[in-house]
Amino acid sequence: KALNKLPFYKQKKQRLAVFSTLITKNPHAFDQGTDLDTLLQYAIAYVLKAKKPDNAEERAELFYNAGILVNEVMNYTLCYGLDAFVKGKVHQGWDSFWLMGEPLLISLKNLSTLDRIVSSNGKVFVFENPAVFSTVLDKLHPVDMIHKADDLQDIAIKSTNNISLICTGGQLKLASLILLDLLVKEDTTIYYSGDFDPEGLGIADKLKNRYGNSLRLWRYGKSDYEKTLSKSKISNKSMSKLHNLKSKQLRELSILLRKYAVAGYQELLIDDLIIDIKNNA
């Protein structure tokens, strides 16, 4: 019954608890870890010709593709300088935050209503670290200057309109992936930068595997890593994750990580990242 009533058949979205109640009269029937949840995952994967999810985020993505929203308000991502469209018209909320020079926190629910998301110059710069994202934005677009503008036209003049930024906040949430999916549909080039540790390289590898030539690994050279060396030792357990990397560039970099056995952090590349953005914007 659940399989026959999946919302995506009617191009709609429905919250998991509501969907579950309509099917079983119990909002928790398909909660993660239940037998019904497991059966539903296998069934949806079969219908969509997808693989069975290995974790909560993959489960949320599988359900999303079937039209079912899982925890859609708390699943969010951070962005700046992007145009969003609903039924062919510019989304005024997104537009206003951009004009004010302020980042916008976007939930999976917000994303589910959009037709398109566009970067004005076909490029978007993506950061793993929120502090790096905020510092780069502050240096490129000082908010205090924008807030002193006399009107929207003045704001538009003072706020350079060709820089698009995203922050994933570490481990990839579905909202970040959906946002990037929509941008790739518009032939946007993604520049991704993150920390130099097995977990950070794993995130970069996942994105590179998902988006292929549409994503460029940004500041992932050997000299970049050596510039960011810390005193934070990488454990043997964490180091074992490097064996799973698929990207040739990241596999080569992992040799250096094994050599030094310490993490490198994105904060030490802020000035270089800003120069790169200015040169590519």
FENPEJO-V469142 format. One record per pair of residues at least 24 apart in sequence whose C-alpha atoms are under 6 Angstrom apart, sorted by the first residue. I is the first residue (numbers start at 0). J is the second residue. Records with the same first field share a line. If there is no record, write none. Layout:
I=J / J
This chain:
6=66
7=65 / 66
11=66
12=66 / 67
13=67 / 68
14=67 / 68
15=67 / 68 / 69
71=107 / 108
72=106 / 108
74=106 / 107 / 174
75=105 / 106 / 107 / 174
76=104 / 105 / 167 / 174 / 175
77=103 / 104 / 165 / 166
78=102 / 103 / 164 / 165
79=163 / 164
80=162 / 163
81=117 / 118 / 163
82=116 / 117
83=115 / 116
84=113 / 114 / 115
85=113 / 114
98=155
100=142
107=174
116=181 / 182
119=161
120=161
121=187
122=187 / 188
123=163 / 164 / 189
124=164 / 190
125=164 / 165 / 166 / 190 / 191
126=166 / 192
127=166 / 167 / 168 / 169 / 193
128=168
129=168
131=266
188=213 / 214
189=214
190=214 / 215 / 217
191=216 / 217
192=217
193=265
194=264 / 265
195=262 / 263
196=262
197=240 / 241
224=263
227=263 / 264 / 267
228=263
229=262 / 263
231=261 / 262
232=260 / 261
233=260 / 261
